[in-house]
């Protein structure tokens, strides 16, 4: 069985050319496509804390709940 080195070398060159072209396309599309943003843990925590604080009803010093019966005992 005689080996055709020329044909084998040509197939290897064709595969390398295709692999380089695919890598070039992947690189270009990666630069154009928007990257997924990871959630910012600190920012999320601050937003949740602000929502929790602002979502609670404001307590006025003149409201009926401001003075508890325990504070009035002497």
N, C-alpha and C positions, 0 to 999 in steps of 0.2 A: 504494500500500500504506500503509494508515494504521497508525501505531504506537500501541499501547495502553500509555501511560506508567504508568497506574495499576497494571496487571497486572505490568508489569516491576518497578516499585518494590515491589510486594508480594512478588514472588519473591526480590528482593534481601534484603528484611527477613526472610523465612522462612529463607533460607540463613544470614544472620548469626545468627539465633536458634539454629539448629541447630549452627552452629560454636561459639557461646558455650556451649551446653549440653554439647557434646562436650569442650570445653576444661575446663569445670567438673568433669565426670566424671573426666577424666584427672588433674586436680589432686587430687581426693579419693582416687582409687585409688592414686596415687603416695604419698600420705601414709600410707595404710593398709598398703600392701604393704611387706614387709621389703626393705631394700636389700641387694644383694649386697656382701659384705665383700671388700675387696681383700686379698690376702695381704701380711702385714707382713714385709718382707725382713729387717729386723734381728732380729725375733723368730724367724723361721725359721732364720736363721743361728745364733743362740744355741742353739736346740733341737738343731740338727744337731751343733753342736760338743759339747754336753753328751752327746748320745747316743754320739758318737764316743769321747769321753773315758771315759764310764762303761761303754761296751761293750768296752773293751780290758781284758785281764786285768791285775790289780794285780801289780806287781812288788815283791816283798819284798826287803829287804836281805840276807836269809838264803837266798834262793833260789839255785839253782846257776847261774842266768843272770846274777846280779847282778855277779859278777866275771868279766870276760873274760880269756882267756889273755894278751891284749896288755897288760893292766894289771899282771900279775904279773911280767912280764919286767923285769929291771933291768940 
